[in-house]
Amino acid sequence: MGQVYLASGKHCAEKHTTTGILIDPSAGSWVCVLKDSAGTTLFTARGADATAFYAPVKITADAFNMTTATNLTAVILYT
């Protein structure tokens, strides 16, 4: 299993298939939105507190662009 580390607001312009997404919030009321290169929403998550969040999702896309990154330290894509 590999990992793609995205610092808050960063992007990955390579094709990947995820097996899960880990969100590391820096504060409460966090929001994360990932979109592909065409602007289609791939993944959306939000939380009320600064607790790490893991989503076991399988997503294949040509890019993972973090278009919304509110109160996030990082997002890790597991491939």
Backbone bond lengths (Angstrom), bond angles and torsions (degrees), N, CA, C in turn:
res aa  C-N    CA-C-N  psi(-1)  N-CA   C-N-CA  omega(-1)  CA-C   N-CA-C  phi
1 M - - - 1.435 - - 1.520 108.56 -
2 G 1.324 116.01 133.92 1.452 121.40 177.13 1.518 110.90 -106.45
3 Q 1.316 115.37 171.74 1.456 121.58 179.23 1.523 109.22 -134.75
4 V 1.321 115.13 141.84 1.459 121.74 171.35 1.521 105.74 -118.28
5 Y 1.337 116.28 116.83 1.458 122.34 -177.53 1.518 109.37 -94.35
6 L 1.327 116.22 122.61 1.456 121.25 177.32 1.526 108.39 -115.60
7 A 1.325 116.57 111.58 1.463 119.17 173.12 1.525 107.50 -65.32
8 S 1.309 117.49 160.03 1.456 122.02 -175.77 1.530 112.06 -50.01
9 G 1.319 116.20 125.24 1.458 121.84 177.71 1.518 115.32 81.14
10 K 1.318 119.05 4.56 1.473 121.64 -177.05 1.526 111.30 -91.69
11 H 1.324 115.01 177.24 1.458 121.19 -173.08 1.525 111.45 -135.98
12 C 1.315 115.26 159.67 1.465 122.81 172.60 1.515 106.39 -126.48
13 A 1.321 118.05 117.01 1.459 122.70 -176.41 1.522 112.13 -100.35
14 E 1.328 117.69 27.39 1.460 121.87 178.22 1.525 109.35 -119.09
15 K 1.325 116.02 151.04 1.461 120.52 178.56 1.526 110.01 -72.91
16 H 1.328 115.31 131.27 1.462 122.30 177.82 1.522 109.56 -143.08
17 T 1.313 115.57 157.88 1.453 122.32 167.46 1.512 106.41 -117.16
18 T 1.322 116.63 120.31 1.455 120.45 -178.95 1.523 110.72 -86.53
19 T 1.321 115.28 153.36 1.469 121.29 170.02 1.518 109.35 -113.06
20 G 1.325 115.88 -9.82 1.458 121.47 178.27 1.512 110.54 -179.62
21 I 1.334 115.18 159.64 1.458 121.68 179.61 1.525 108.04 -130.53
22 L 1.336 116.16 127.55 1.461 122.14 177.85 1.522 108.24 -110.13
23 I 1.322 116.17 127.24 1.460 121.65 179.44 1.519 108.47 -110.86
24 D 1.339 115.22 128.81 1.460 122.09 178.90 1.531 108.03 -111.61
25 P 1.331 117.70 96.69 1.463 119.85 -178.37 1.529 112.33 -77.96
26 S 1.310 116.03 151.79 1.461 121.72 177.39 1.526 111.47 -96.76
27 A 1.324 116.70 -16.86 1.466 121.98 -179.58 1.524 108.21 -160.62
28 G 1.319 115.45 173.64 1.461 120.35 177.49 1.521 111.50 -70.30
29 S 1.304 116.19 173.51 1.474 123.44 -178.88 1.526 111.62 55.30
30 W 1.333 116.27 49.83 1.464 120.69 -178.66 1.531 110.47 -92.24
31 V 1.330 114.68 155.40 1.466 122.02 178.90 1.523 107.80 -142.46
32 C 1.326 115.64 139.18 1.470 121.63 176.45 1.519 109.13 -136.06
33 V 1.326 116.73 126.34 1.461 122.25 175.37 1.523 107.61 -128.54
34 L 1.334 116.46 125.06 1.464 122.91 176.40 1.524 108.90 -112.54
35 K 1.341 115.81 134.52 1.466 121.39 178.68 1.518 109.74 -128.25
36 D 1.340 116.16 158.21 1.464 120.39 176.53 1.523 109.48 -86.31
37 S 1.332 117.80 -174.39 1.465 121.08 -175.45 1.527 112.92 -67.96
38 A 1.336 117.74 -21.01 1.458 121.47 178.43 1.529 112.02 -88.77
39 G 1.332 117.15 -3.97 1.455 120.65 -179.93 1.520 114.66 90.70
40 T 1.330 116.70 8.48 1.465 121.15 177.61 1.524 109.29 -77.86
41 T 1.319 117.15 131.92 1.459 121.12 179.66 1.520 110.12 -70.16
42 L 1.332 115.30 124.82 1.460 122.59 179.72 1.522 111.70 -97.40
43 F 1.345 115.99 -36.99 1.460 120.88 -171.37 1.514 109.13 -156.89
44 T 1.323 116.35 136.36 1.457 122.75 175.81 1.516 108.41 -136.74
45 A 1.323 116.08 134.21 1.468 120.67 176.20 1.517 108.53 -148.20
46 R 1.332 114.70 153.54 1.468 120.51 177.06 1.510 108.94 -150.77
47 G 1.312 115.87 155.95 1.453 120.47 -179.88 1.511 111.59 -148.18
48 A 1.327 115.80 159.90 1.461 121.33 -176.73 1.523 113.23 -94.56
49 D 1.355 117.30 -20.99 1.467 119.15 -178.89 1.521 110.54 -129.20
50 A 1.314 116.33 174.67 1.466 121.82 -174.54 1.524 112.69 -88.12
51 T 1.312 117.60 38.43 1.457 122.53 178.28 1.528 109.40 -95.49
52 A 1.331 116.83 136.35 1.470 121.08 178.63 1.528 110.10 -56.58
53 F 1.341 115.14 146.68 1.458 121.86 -176.89 1.528 108.78 -129.07
54 Y 1.323 117.50 130.09 1.467 121.85 177.98 1.525 108.97 -119.51
55 A 1.325 115.88 131.41 1.462 121.78 176.74 1.523 108.44 -119.47
56 P 1.340 118.75 116.70 1.467 121.30 178.31 1.534 110.60 -81.09
57 V 1.326 116.72 81.01 1.457 121.63 -175.21 1.526 110.68 -118.87
58 K 1.325 115.34 145.38 1.462 120.87 175.58 1.523 107.60 -107.83
59 I 1.332 115.25 113.64 1.458 121.91 -178.65 1.523 107.77 -133.47
60 T 1.320 116.78 129.70 1.460 121.56 173.46 1.524 107.40 -112.71
61 A 1.330 115.80 126.26 1.459 120.15 -179.01 1.514 110.57 -152.66
62 D 1.330 115.68 159.40 1.464 121.34 -179.77 1.518 112.50 -81.31
63 A 1.331 116.84 -13.05 1.461 121.73 178.80 1.519 108.77 -162.02
64 F 1.322 116.03 155.71 1.459 122.51 175.08 1.533 106.37 -129.10
65 N 1.338 115.94 96.48 1.454 122.46 -177.57 1.526 108.83 -101.65
66 M 1.331 116.53 120.80 1.456 121.16 179.98 1.532 107.71 -83.01
67 T 1.339 116.18 93.37 1.460 120.60 -175.96 1.517 112.42 -82.38
68 T 1.318 117.30 -25.57 1.467 121.77 173.80 1.515 107.33 -129.34
69 A 1.328 116.28 125.26 1.464 121.78 -179.15 1.522 107.94 -141.75
70 T 1.313 115.91 78.34 1.463 120.94 -178.28 1.523 109.85 -95.88
71 N 1.317 117.20 122.83 1.470 123.93 178.66 1.530 113.05 57.89
72 L 1.328 117.08 42.09 1.463 121.57 179.12 1.521 110.89 -114.42
73 T 1.330 115.73 141.38 1.457 120.87 170.88 1.528 109.01 -89.66
74 A 1.335 116.13 -46.65 1.465 120.87 -178.06 1.508 111.00 -162.47
75 V 1.332 114.33 161.06 1.462 122.90 171.65 1.529 105.80 -128.71
76 I 1.330 116.23 131.90 1.450 120.80 179.20 1.515 108.75 -114.57
77 L 1.332 115.81 124.96 1.459 122.20 176.55 1.525 107.05 -96.14
78 Y 1.310 117.81 122.61 1.464 121.82 175.70 1.521 107.31 -92.05
79 T 1.341 115.52 126.45 1.468 119.78 -175.55 1.516 110.30 -116.35
